Amino acid sequence: MALEPGSGELHLRLSEALLESGDLEGAVGPARRAAVLAPRSADAWAHLGILQSFRGRKDPQALEEAQQSLRRAAQLMPSDPELWARLAEVAENRRDSDAALKAWLRVGRLRPPFAIQGRSLETLAWERATTLAARTQSYEARREALMALCQAPQPEQAHLRQLEELAREQVEKGFLGHAEESFARLGSHFADEPALWENVALLQVRSQRYEEALATLQRAESLRISTRTQFHTGLCLMNLGRFAEAIPRWRQVQESPELQKDPQFLEQARLLLATALLLNGQPKALLEQGDSSLQGQLSPGLQALRIQAFVRLQTWTEAGEALRAALAAPVRSGLVRMLPGSLSAELQKGGALDRSARRELQRLEREATASLWAEFRQWQPCLDTLDALRADGPLRSIDPLLLASSALQELGRPAEALNLLREAQRLNPSHPTLQNNLGYLLLELDQDLPEASTLIAAALKQEPDNPSTLDSWGWALFKQKRYAEAEPVLRRAAGLQPLNPEVLKHFGEALLHLDRKAEALDQWERALAFAFPERKALERRVQQLRADLARQQPSEEPEPEPDPETTDEGEERR
């Protein structure tokens, strides 16, 4: 020591010797000196940290230096799980939950192969991370830890229960993509449990990913066919345009004894069967189904579909009787709701329908059919039906033009959609839906921002609580670079439409431009649960944003200074 007083290595060895001899207090001085002389020595910092953690059992003040020293050692040797584990334990002893959580996560990610007291250190790390994440309300950390725990070949039942609880919370909070991953992970351990696959399929249905949902339902039905799987399979088939395949499904659902106990669910199944029959070109079968299975008063929706079937079959006496019954009901739906006042008045007088009334009903039936095609995302048949309606004579309102423009946008033909909206604008310039749709399309096409903003503002004045218009207005403000004003508007729109990926995407953009990256990531994660045209592009942006956030995590300790240079005499050169 006298010959090399500036040697960090010698001071470290002296401290280790003193510690081994039981001189805990005497070991502190040379340990500190070793760390100062060799600031890039992980061994020196680790020794000081461990030494102070021992002292901390009696002197809690020593734990602060222990945590700082172990943090420095772990930064210098980031692939050593033991250092991170010691740091985590000291941080927990100091009740520094955030630091402890980060350290335990690092241990888990390193996947250490050894055990402590018969238990895997990796498992212990993820368990501690789960507990601390719940305590600090760190959603991402909790999710990472539980998914890791349940990735084991034979996870503990307690871990699986915790993951199931998380999955249900994810559904409630709108993290449908994450919930699907959680249920799928559970399903990998309970491959023969159909209820888990039904849950996954239901999430896929809610996020409008019908092809995936259908495949998942087939897996569930390979284990057990239930009314629930039949119902959602029928729904998927209809949204994929496979109406002929959906019809037998709905018949089986209706015959289920389980469904007879749930009138509301049964009515929904009857309505979907009637819709499938009508869109599959089977109006007569629709009416026969009603005659054979329905008891009591018809629901407004089913009543409207039966009227459409009568009109298609041109059975005008039955159509008139059904219309008069529907008009007397307190609630109207579908074609009945579209009836103009003059035709309603004529129908209520009684008597046979004249030629003019029949023609008007045929046109209304086409318009109602187009709406049904749109409801099940069948945009080309929807557009074809509306084109035939327009070719047959003047429109009663701009509603068919609005629907046709939406179909064109879904089919990737925005320029044609814009032309239709301009046509609608000439017919009814103050219609709020027209103003909103036209304004939003102008925003999307980067055309005439002032006109778009004026149109959307006018629509919002008429319908201040319309979530679609709120989203458009928030997006208009965003396009004007008024991010602080856009944020609360888009927040409200997202609250009203939590399952709309476009709204969530817009809200995330506004948050990102306000440098609230973690919140932006949160909204985009929600959006990615859904199927939409720009999903792949958003996935790439989410990955980049995650990487940016990881890089921007503030360093918990300044970078270690370089080793101090020494003179030939061993003195530090300053």
Backbone torsions as a table, in degrees:
resi	resn	phi	psi	omega
1	MET	NA	-39.8	-180.0
2	ALA	-66.2	-33.7	-178.9
3	LEU	-77.9	-32.2	-178.4
4	GLU	-132.2	71.3	-178.0
5	PRO	-67.8	-17.4	-179.4
6	GLY	-96.2	13.6	-178.5
7	SER	-89.0	111.7	176.3
8	GLY	-62.6	-36.0	-179.3
9	GLU	-61.0	-42.9	-179.3
10	LEU	-66.6	-40.7	177.7
11	HIS	-63.4	-37.7	177.8
12	LEU	-63.4	-45.4	-179.7
13	ARG	-64.4	-38.1	177.4
14	LEU	-61.6	-45.3	179.8
15	SER	-62.4	-42.0	179.4
16	GLU	-62.1	-39.5	179.7
17	ALA	-66.1	-41.7	178.8
18	LEU	-64.5	-39.9	178.5
19	LEU	-63.6	-42.7	-179.0
20	GLU	-65.1	-30.9	179.4
21	SER	-80.1	-5.5	178.8
22	GLY	96.2	2.7	-179.9
23	ASP	-90.4	76.9	-176.2
24	LEU	-61.3	-46.4	-177.5
25	GLU	-67.3	-40.5	-179.5
26	GLY	-66.4	-24.5	-178.4
27	ALA	-75.6	-18.4	-174.2
28	VAL	-65.7	-47.6	-176.1
29	GLY	-57.2	-57.1	179.1
30	PRO	-63.4	-28.5	177.3
31	ALA	-65.9	-44.5	177.0
32	ARG	-62.4	-43.2	-179.4
33	ARG	-62.6	-39.0	179.1
34	ALA	-61.6	-42.0	-179.6
35	ALA	-67.4	-36.2	178.4
36	VAL	-68.2	-43.6	-177.2
37	LEU	-73.0	-27.9	-178.5
38	ALA	-131.2	70.8	-173.5
39	PRO	-66.6	-12.3	177.0
40	ARG	-102.8	14.6	178.0
41	SER	-93.1	108.3	177.8
42	ALA	-61.8	-35.3	-179.9
43	ASP	-62.4	-41.1	-178.7
44	ALA	-64.6	-45.9	-179.4
45	TRP	-67.6	-39.2	179.7
46	ALA	-64.1	-42.6	179.3
47	HIS	-62.1	-44.6	179.6
48	LEU	-63.1	-42.1	179.7
49	GLY	-63.0	-44.5	-179.9
50	ILE	-66.1	-41.7	179.0
51	LEU	-58.8	-46.3	-178.8
52	GLN	-71.4	-28.9	176.2
53	SER	-67.3	-35.2	173.9
54	PHE	-62.7	-45.1	-178.9
55	ARG	-66.1	-30.1	-178.1
56	GLY	-64.7	-16.1	177.8
57	ARG	-65.5	-28.8	177.9
58	LYS	-109.5	-29.5	-177.8
59	ASP	-122.6	93.3	-176.8
60	PRO	-56.2	-24.7	-179.8
61	GLN	-64.2	-25.6	179.8
62	ALA	-69.8	-18.4	-176.6
63	LEU	-68.0	-29.5	178.9
64	GLU	-61.5	-48.1	178.6
65	GLU	-67.3	-34.1	177.7
66	ALA	-60.2	-45.5	-178.9
67	GLN	-65.0	-44.7	-179.9
68	GLN	-62.0	-42.6	-177.4
69	SER	-69.1	-42.8	178.9
70	LEU	-67.2	-34.5	176.7
71	ARG	-63.1	-43.6	178.7
72	ARG	-63.6	-42.2	179.0
73	ALA	-62.3	-42.3	-179.4
74	ALA	-66.9	-34.2	176.7
75	GLN	-67.3	-35.8	179.4
76	LEU	-76.2	-25.9	179.7
77	MET	-133.0	69.2	-170.2
78	PRO	-67.7	-13.3	-179.0
79	SER	-96.2	10.6	179.7
80	ASP	-96.9	103.7	-176.6
81	PRO	-65.2	-28.9	-178.2
82	GLU	-65.1	-39.0	178.7
83	LEU	-63.0	-44.7	179.8
84	TRP	-64.8	-36.7	179.4
85	ALA	-66.3	-42.7	177.4
86	ARG	-63.4	-41.2	178.1
87	LEU	-61.1	-43.4	180.0
88	ALA	-60.9	-43.1	-179.3
89	GLU	-64.4	-43.6	178.8
90	VAL	-64.1	-42.8	179.6
91	ALA	-61.6	-39.9	177.2
92	GLU	-64.8	-40.5	178.0
93	ASN	-62.5	-29.4	178.2
94	ARG	-89.4	4.1	-178.6
95	ARG	61.0	30.3	175.6
96	ASP	-94.6	79.8	-171.9
97	SER	-63.4	-38.3	-179.1
98	ASP	-62.5	-47.6	-180.0
99	ALA	-65.7	-39.8	179.1
100	ALA	-63.2	-41.5	179.5
101	LEU	-60.7	-47.4	-179.9
102	LYS	-60.2	-41.1	-178.7
103	ALA	-67.9	-43.1	178.9
104	TRP	-64.7	-36.3	176.3
105	LEU	-61.3	-40.8	178.1
106	ARG	-62.7	-40.3	177.8
107	VAL	-61.0	-48.2	-178.9
108	GLY	-60.7	-42.4	-178.7
109	ARG	-66.2	-28.0	178.5
110	LEU	-76.0	-15.1	176.6
111	ARG	50.9	58.9	-178.2
112	PRO	-61.7	138.3	-174.5
113	PRO	-86.1	-2.3	-175.0
114	PHE	-102.7	170.3	-175.2
115	ALA	-121.5	158.6	175.3
116	ILE	-125.1	120.2	-178.8
117	GLN	52.2	42.7	175.0
118	GLY	83.2	-1.1	-179.9
119	ARG	-118.0	142.7	179.6
120	SER	-59.9	132.5	177.2
121	LEU	-63.8	-35.0	178.5
122	GLU	-60.8	-46.8	179.3
123	THR	-62.4	-44.2	178.5
124	LEU	-59.1	-41.3	-179.1
125	ALA	-63.6	-46.1	-179.2
126	TRP	-66.7	-34.8	177.5
127	GLU	-64.8	-45.5	178.3
128	ARG	-63.5	-39.7	179.4
129	ALA	-62.8	-39.7	178.1
130	THR	-60.7	-46.7	-179.5
131	THR	-63.3	-46.7	-178.1
132	LEU	-69.2	-35.0	178.4
133	ALA	-64.8	-39.9	176.6
134	ALA	-64.8	-40.1	-179.0
135	ARG	-66.1	-40.1	-177.0
136	THR	-94.0	2.3	-179.3
137	GLN	56.9	43.9	178.2
138	SER	-96.6	93.7	-173.3
139	TYR	-60.6	-50.3	-176.2
140	GLU	-61.0	-41.2	-180.0
141	ALA	-65.5	-41.5	179.3
142	ARG	-63.4	-43.2	179.5
143	ARG	-62.8	-46.5	179.9
144	GLU	-59.9	-45.3	-176.5
145	ALA	-65.6	-44.8	-178.1
146	LEU	-69.4	-38.3	177.1
147	MET	-63.4	-37.7	178.5
148	ALA	-67.6	-43.9	179.4
149	LEU	-60.4	-36.8	-176.8
150	CYS	-90.3	6.2	174.2
151	GLN	-86.9	-14.2	179.4
152	ALA	-61.5	150.9	-179.7
153	PRO	-56.6	-37.9	179.8
154	GLN	-134.3	77.1	-178.3
155	PRO	-67.2	157.1	178.5
156	GLU	-70.9	148.8	-179.0
157	GLN	-59.7	-36.0	179.6
158	ALA	-62.3	-38.3	179.5
159	HIS	-67.9	-40.2	178.6
160	LEU	-64.6	-40.0	177.7
161	ARG	-63.4	-40.9	179.1
162	GLN	-63.9	-38.7	179.2
163	LEU	-67.6	-37.9	177.5
164	GLU	-64.1	-41.2	176.2
165	GLU	-60.5	-43.1	178.7
166	LEU	-62.5	-42.5	-179.2
167	ALA	-59.1	-42.1	-179.5
168	ARG	-69.0	-37.4	175.0
169	GLU	-63.1	-39.2	-179.7
170	GLN	-63.1	-38.6	176.7
171	VAL	-62.6	-46.9	-178.4
172	GLU	-61.1	-36.4	-175.4
173	LYS	-90.5	-0.7	176.1
174	GLY	90.0	6.2	176.1
175	PHE	-85.4	68.3	-172.6
176	LEU	-67.7	-36.5	178.2
177	GLY	-63.5	-44.2	178.0
178	HIS	-65.7	-40.3	179.2
179	ALA	-61.9	-40.2	178.3
180	GLU	-61.7	-43.1	177.8
181	GLU	-62.0	-40.5	-179.5
182	SER	-64.9	-46.6	179.6
183	PHE	-65.8	-35.9	177.9
184	ALA	-65.3	-39.0	177.3
185	ARG	-63.9	-41.7	175.8
186	LEU	-61.8	-40.8	-179.7
187	GLY	-63.4	-28.2	178.6
188	SER	-66.9	-20.7	178.3
189	HIS	-100.7	-15.4	178.2
190	PHE	-129.2	59.3	-173.6
191	ALA	-59.8	-23.5	-178.0
192	ASP	-98.3	14.4	-179.9
193	GLU	-101.8	101.1	-175.2
194	PRO	-63.1	-30.4	-177.0
195	ALA	-60.8	-35.0	179.0
196	LEU	-65.1	-43.0	179.9
197	TRP	-70.0	-31.4	174.4
198	GLU	-63.4	-39.7	178.0
199	ASN	-63.1	-43.0	178.0
200	VAL	-61.3	-45.6	-179.5
201	ALA	-62.2	-40.8	-180.0
202	LEU	-61.4	-40.0	177.0
203	LEU	-64.7	-38.8	178.5
204	GLN	-67.7	-35.9	175.7
205	VAL	-65.0	-46.1	-179.6
206	ARG	-61.3	-30.9	179.2
207	SER	-95.7	13.7	171.2
208	GLN	62.4	33.4	175.9
209	ARG	-106.6	77.4	-166.3
210	TYR	-74.3	-34.1	177.3
211	GLU	-61.6	-46.8	179.3
212	GLU	-64.4	-41.4	-179.3
213	ALA	-62.2	-40.2	-179.3
214	LEU	-63.3	-41.8	178.5
215	ALA	-64.5	-40.0	179.6
216	THR	-67.5	-39.0	178.1
217	LEU	-64.9	-36.0	176.8
218	GLN	-62.8	-37.9	177.0
219	ARG	-64.8	-43.3	178.9
220	ALA	-62.7	-41.1	-177.4
221	GLU	-73.3	-20.3	174.4
222	SER	-67.6	-19.3	178.3
223	LEU	-98.2	-40.3	-179.4
224	ARG	-165.4	127.7	175.4
225	ILE	-90.8	127.0	-179.5
226	SER	-130.5	167.3	175.6
227	THR	-59.0	-37.7	-178.9
228	ARG	-64.5	-44.9	179.6
229	THR	-67.7	-37.8	177.5
230	GLN	-61.2	-44.5	-178.1
231	PHE	-60.7	-51.5	-175.8
232	HIS	-72.2	-27.7	173.7
233	THR	-65.0	-44.3	176.7
234	GLY	-59.2	-41.2	179.6
235	LEU	-63.7	-43.4	178.5
236	CYS	-63.2	-45.8	-179.1
237	LEU	-58.8	-40.9	179.9
238	MET	-66.7	-39.9	179.3
239	ASN	-72.3	-13.1	174.2
240	LEU	-99.6	6.7	177.4
241	GLY	78.5	13.5	-176.7
242	ARG	-101.3	66.6	-172.2
243	PHE	-69.7	-36.8	-179.5
244	ALA	-61.8	-36.5	178.5
245	GLU	-74.5	-27.9	-178.3
246	ALA	-73.3	-31.3	-173.2
247	ILE	-57.1	-51.2	179.1
248	PRO	-62.9	-29.6	176.5
249	ARG	-62.0	-46.3	-178.1
250	TRP	-66.6	-34.2	177.2
251	ARG	-63.7	-41.8	179.1
252	GLN	-65.9	-38.7	178.9
253	VAL	-62.0	-44.2	-178.3
254	GLN	-62.1	-31.1	-177.2
255	GLU	-83.9	-3.8	-177.4
256	SER	-67.7	126.8	176.5
257	PRO	-60.1	-32.9	-179.9
258	GLU	-61.1	-37.6	-175.8
259	LEU	-73.5	-26.2	-179.0
260	GLN	-62.7	-21.0	-179.8
261	LYS	-85.7	-6.4	-176.9
262	ASP	-124.9	87.6	-175.0
263	PRO	-57.8	-38.1	-178.2
264	GLN	-66.2	-44.4	179.0
265	PHE	-65.6	-40.5	179.0
266	LEU	-62.7	-42.7	179.6
267	GLU	-63.1	-38.7	178.5
268	GLN	-64.2	-41.0	178.5
269	ALA	-64.6	-40.7	178.1
270	ARG	-63.1	-40.6	179.9
271	LEU	-64.5	-41.9	-179.5
272	LEU	-69.7	-36.8	175.6
273	LEU	-62.8	-45.6	179.6
274	ALA	-61.3	-41.0	178.8
275	THR	-63.8	-44.4	179.7
276	ALA	-61.5	-42.3	178.8
277	LEU	-63.4	-43.1	-178.6
278	LEU	-65.2	-47.1	-178.2
279	LEU	-72.4	-18.6	175.5
280	ASN	-89.1	7.0	177.3
281	GLY	75.4	34.9	-178.6
282	GLN	-125.6	61.0	-178.3
283	PRO	-63.7	-34.4	-179.9
284	LYS	-65.5	-41.6	178.3
285	ALA	-64.3	-34.0	177.0
286	LEU	-60.2	-46.9	-178.2
287	LEU	-68.4	-37.5	178.1
288	GLU	-65.7	-38.0	177.3
289	GLN	-60.8	-42.0	179.6
290	GLY	-65.2	-42.5	-178.2
291	ASP	-64.6	-33.7	-173.1
292	SER	-88.4	-28.8	-170.1
293	SER	-116.7	-16.2	-173.4
294	LEU	-89.5	139.5	175.7
295	GLN	-128.4	143.0	177.7
296	GLY	78.7	-163.7	-175.3
297	GLN	-75.0	139.9	178.2
298	LEU	-75.6	148.5	173.2
299	SER	-72.3	157.1	179.7
300	PRO	-56.7	-40.3	-178.9
301	GLY	-65.5	-44.4	-179.9
302	LEU	-69.6	-35.6	176.7
303	GLN	-60.4	-44.3	-179.4
304	ALA	-64.7	-39.0	179.4
305	LEU	-67.5	-38.0	177.1
306	ARG	-65.0	-37.1	177.0
307	ILE	-63.6	-41.6	176.6
308	GLN	-59.1	-41.0	179.3
309	ALA	-63.8	-42.7	177.6
310	PHE	-60.7	-42.4	-179.0
311	VAL	-65.1	-43.4	179.0
312	ARG	-61.3	-39.6	-179.3
313	LEU	-82.2	-6.0	-179.7
314	GLN	57.2	37.9	172.7
315	THR	-94.0	84.2	-165.5
316	TRP	-71.4	-32.2	178.8
317	THR	-63.3	-47.5	178.5
318	GLU	-64.9	-37.4	179.2
319	ALA	-62.5	-43.9	-179.9
320	GLY	-63.3	-43.6	179.8
321	GLU	-63.5	-43.3	-179.8
322	ALA	-65.6	-38.2	178.9
323	LEU	-65.1	-42.6	-179.9
324	ARG	-64.1	-38.8	177.7
325	ALA	-65.8	-39.1	-179.7
326	ALA	-68.6	-37.1	179.6
327	LEU	-67.8	-26.4	179.7
328	ALA	-80.5	-13.9	-178.6
329	ALA	-77.6	152.9	-178.5
330	PRO	-70.5	-24.9	-178.0
331	VAL	-120.1	135.4	179.7
332	ARG	-118.1	150.2	-176.6
333	SER	-143.1	158.2	172.8
334	GLY	53.9	-130.8	-177.4
335	LEU	-57.6	-36.7	-177.3
336	VAL	-62.2	-38.9	-179.9
337	ARG	-69.4	-22.4	-178.4
338	MET	-82.4	-13.8	-173.3
339	LEU	-57.5	128.4	174.4
340	PRO	-69.1	157.1	-176.1
341	GLY	-58.3	-38.8	-177.6
342	SER	-64.7	-40.5	-180.0
343	LEU	-71.2	-37.4	176.9
344	SER	-60.4	-43.4	-179.4
345	ALA	-63.5	-42.0	-179.8
346	GLU	-64.7	-41.0	-179.5
347	LEU	-64.0	-39.3	-176.6
348	GLN	-71.0	-15.8	176.2
349	LYS	-74.2	-21.6	-177.0
350	GLY	90.0	-177.7	179.8
351	GLY	89.5	174.8	-177.7
352	ALA	-74.7	153.7	178.0
353	LEU	-80.6	127.3	178.7
354	ASP	-79.5	177.3	-175.9
355	ARG	-60.6	-40.5	-179.1
356	SER	-63.8	-42.6	179.7
357	ALA	-66.3	-38.5	179.2
358	ARG	-64.0	-43.3	179.8
359	ARG	-63.3	-41.9	179.7
360	GLU	-63.4	-39.8	179.0
361	LEU	-66.4	-37.2	177.7
362	GLN	-64.2	-38.5	178.0
363	ARG	-68.8	-41.0	177.7
364	LEU	-64.5	-35.8	178.7
365	GLU	-64.4	-38.8	176.6
366	ARG	-63.3	-43.5	-179.5
367	GLU	-64.1	-41.4	178.6
368	ALA	-65.2	-37.1	177.9
369	THR	-65.3	-40.0	177.4
370	ALA	-60.0	-39.5	178.2
371	SER	-64.7	-36.6	177.3
372	LEU	-66.7	-41.8	176.1
373	TRP	-58.2	-42.5	-179.2
374	ALA	-65.9	-38.0	-179.2
375	GLU	-58.1	-32.2	-179.6
376	PHE	-107.2	23.7	169.1
377	ARG	62.4	28.4	178.0
378	GLN	-98.9	82.1	-166.2
379	TRP	-74.1	-35.0	-179.6
380	GLN	-69.1	-47.7	174.1
381	PRO	-59.5	-36.2	176.8
382	CYS	-59.4	-48.5	-178.4
383	LEU	-66.2	-40.9	179.0
384	ASP	-60.9	-41.7	179.8
385	THR	-64.5	-41.8	179.9
386	LEU	-70.4	-35.9	176.3
387	ASP	-62.7	-41.3	178.2
388	ALA	-65.0	-38.2	178.2
389	LEU	-63.4	-44.5	-179.6
390	ARG	-66.8	-36.1	-179.7
391	ALA	-70.2	-19.8	-175.0
392	ASP	-86.3	-8.0	179.6
393	GLY	149.7	178.3	-178.3
394	PRO	-62.7	148.4	-179.6
395	LEU	-83.3	148.4	179.9
396	ARG	-77.1	-24.3	-179.4
397	SER	-156.4	-179.8	178.3
398	ILE	-87.7	-0.5	-177.4
399	ASP	-56.3	-44.5	177.3
400	PRO	-61.8	-33.9	177.7
401	LEU	-67.2	-40.0	178.2
402	LEU	-63.7	-42.3	179.9
403	LEU	-67.5	-40.8	179.2
404	ALA	-64.0	-38.0	178.7
405	SER	-65.9	-38.0	176.8
406	SER	-63.9	-42.1	178.6
407	ALA	-61.9	-42.4	179.0
408	LEU	-62.7	-40.1	177.7
409	GLN	-64.5	-41.3	178.7
410	GLU	-65.3	-27.9	179.2
411	LEU	-88.3	5.1	177.2
412	GLY	76.4	34.4	180.0
413	ARG	-126.1	65.7	-173.1
414	PRO	-66.5	-32.5	-179.1
415	ALA	-64.4	-41.7	177.3
416	GLU	-66.9	-37.6	177.4
417	ALA	-61.2	-41.2	179.4
418	LEU	-63.2	-40.7	178.8
419	ASN	-61.4	-41.2	179.0
420	LEU	-65.7	-38.9	178.9
421	LEU	-67.4	-34.8	175.4
422	ARG	-65.5	-37.9	176.2
423	GLU	-63.0	-43.9	178.0
424	ALA	-64.3	-35.4	-179.9
425	GLN	-63.4	-37.1	178.7
426	ARG	-67.5	-29.8	-178.5
427	LEU	-82.3	-37.2	-175.8
428	ASN	-151.6	77.6	-171.9
429	PRO	-66.2	-21.1	-176.1
430	SER	-98.6	8.5	179.1
431	HIS	-67.6	122.8	-172.9
432	PRO	-63.6	-37.7	179.4
433	THR	-67.1	-40.2	176.2
434	LEU	-60.9	-46.1	-179.5
435	GLN	-60.1	-44.4	-179.5
436	ASN	-66.1	-48.4	-176.9
437	ASN	-63.3	-42.9	179.9
438	LEU	-66.6	-45.3	179.3
439	GLY	-60.4	-43.1	-178.2
440	TYR	-66.8	-40.7	179.4
441	LEU	-64.5	-36.9	175.4
442	LEU	-61.6	-39.4	176.5
443	LEU	-62.5	-44.9	-177.4
444	GLU	-66.4	-31.3	179.9
445	LEU	-90.5	2.7	-178.1
446	ASP	55.4	44.0	179.4
447	GLN	-118.7	129.1	169.9
448	ASP	47.3	71.1	179.4
449	LEU	-58.9	-41.8	178.4
450	PRO	-60.4	-43.9	179.2
451	GLU	-64.4	-43.0	179.7
452	ALA	-58.8	-45.0	-179.0
453	SER	-64.6	-40.3	179.5
454	THR	-63.5	-44.1	-179.9
455	LEU	-62.6	-46.2	-177.2
456	ILE	-67.9	-38.7	178.1
457	ALA	-62.1	-38.9	178.6
458	ALA	-66.1	-39.9	178.1
459	ALA	-65.4	-40.3	-178.8
460	LEU	-67.4	-32.0	178.0
461	LYS	-64.0	-36.2	179.4
462	GLN	-79.3	-34.4	-177.0
463	GLU	-132.6	75.8	-173.6
464	PRO	-66.8	-16.9	-178.6
465	ASP	-107.2	10.5	-179.5
466	ASN	-75.6	116.2	-175.2
467	PRO	-63.1	-34.7	179.1
468	SER	-65.9	-41.8	179.2
469	THR	-70.1	-36.6	175.5
470	LEU	-60.5	-42.8	177.9
471	ASP	-62.0	-44.3	179.6
472	SER	-61.6	-42.0	-179.4
473	TRP	-66.7	-42.2	176.4
474	GLY	-61.0	-38.4	179.5
475	TRP	-70.9	-34.4	175.7
476	ALA	-64.3	-42.9	176.8
477	LEU	-62.7	-40.1	178.0
478	PHE	-61.0	-45.3	-179.2
479	LYS	-62.8	-26.2	176.8
480	GLN	-86.3	5.7	-179.3
481	LYS	65.7	24.6	177.1
482	ARG	-97.8	65.9	-169.4
483	TYR	-64.9	-40.9	-178.6
484	ALA	-64.0	-33.5	177.4
485	GLU	-77.7	-33.3	-178.4
486	ALA	-68.8	-34.8	-172.7
487	GLU	-57.1	-52.2	-178.5
488	PRO	-66.8	-30.9	178.7
489	VAL	-67.3	-46.7	179.9
490	LEU	-69.4	-31.6	175.9
491	ARG	-62.0	-43.1	179.7
492	ARG	-66.4	-41.9	178.7
493	ALA	-61.5	-41.8	179.5
494	ALA	-66.6	-33.9	176.8
495	GLY	-66.8	-33.8	179.7
496	LEU	-82.3	-26.0	179.7
497	GLN	-129.1	67.7	-174.7
498	PRO	-68.9	-12.4	-179.3
499	LEU	-110.7	22.2	178.3
500	ASN	-105.1	109.2	-174.9
501	PRO	-64.2	-31.9	-179.8
502	GLU	-65.3	-42.9	178.9
503	VAL	-65.0	-43.7	179.0
504	LEU	-62.8	-37.9	178.5
505	LYS	-64.6	-44.8	178.2
506	HIS	-61.5	-44.8	-179.3
507	PHE	-60.8	-42.1	178.1
508	GLY	-61.8	-39.3	178.7
509	GLU	-61.3	-44.7	-179.7
510	ALA	-62.6	-43.5	179.3
511	LEU	-63.5	-38.8	179.9
512	LEU	-63.3	-40.7	-179.8
513	HIS	-73.3	-13.6	173.1
514	LEU	-95.6	11.2	179.1
515	ASP	62.3	32.1	175.1
516	ARG	-107.5	69.6	-167.9
517	LYS	-67.2	-39.7	-179.5
518	ALA	-63.3	-40.4	178.2
519	GLU	-67.8	-38.0	177.9
520	ALA	-62.1	-44.0	178.7
521	LEU	-60.3	-39.2	179.3
522	ASP	-58.0	-46.8	-179.1
523	GLN	-68.4	-40.7	-179.6
524	TRP	-68.1	-33.9	175.3
525	GLU	-61.0	-39.8	177.9
526	ARG	-64.4	-42.8	-177.6
527	ALA	-62.9	-35.5	-174.7
528	LEU	-68.6	-8.8	175.5
529	ALA	-69.5	-17.1	-171.3
530	PHE	-105.1	162.4	173.9
531	ALA	-94.7	124.6	175.9
532	PHE	-155.6	159.0	-170.6
533	PRO	-55.8	-38.4	-175.0
534	GLU	-94.4	21.4	-173.8
535	ARG	-62.3	-44.1	-178.7
536	LYS	-61.5	-41.9	179.2
537	ALA	-63.7	-39.9	179.4
538	LEU	-68.4	-35.6	176.5
539	GLU	-57.8	-43.5	179.5
540	ARG	-64.2	-39.8	179.6
541	ARG	-67.8	-36.8	177.8
542	VAL	-63.5	-43.4	178.1
543	GLN	-61.2	-42.5	179.4
544	GLN	-65.9	-40.5	-179.6
545	LEU	-65.8	-39.7	176.3
546	ARG	-59.4	-43.9	179.8
547	ALA	-64.3	-40.7	179.1
548	ASP	-62.2	-43.7	180.0
549	LEU	-64.0	-38.3	179.1
550	ALA	-64.7	-40.0	179.9
551	ARG	-69.6	-29.9	-175.7
552	GLN	-88.0	1.4	176.2
553	GLN	-58.9	126.4	-179.0
554	PRO	-62.8	136.7	178.4
555	SER	-62.6	132.9	-178.4
556	GLU	-75.8	-14.0	-178.6
557	GLU	-152.4	140.8	177.2
558	PRO	-59.3	152.9	176.7
559	GLU	-56.8	139.1	177.9
560	PRO	-59.6	140.6	178.1
561	GLU	-73.1	154.6	177.4
562	PRO	-64.1	155.9	177.8
563	ASP	-55.7	134.7	177.5
564	PRO	-67.5	137.5	177.0
565	GLU	-72.6	151.3	179.2
566	THR	-125.0	153.2	176.9
567	THR	-81.5	173.2	178.3
568	ASP	-59.4	-27.9	179.9
569	GLU	-82.1	-0.8	178.9
570	GLY	88.7	2.2	178.6
571	GLU	-82.4	145.8	177.0
572	GLU	-67.5	139.4	175.7
573	ARG	-97.2	120.1	-177.8
574	ARG	-105.4	NA	NA
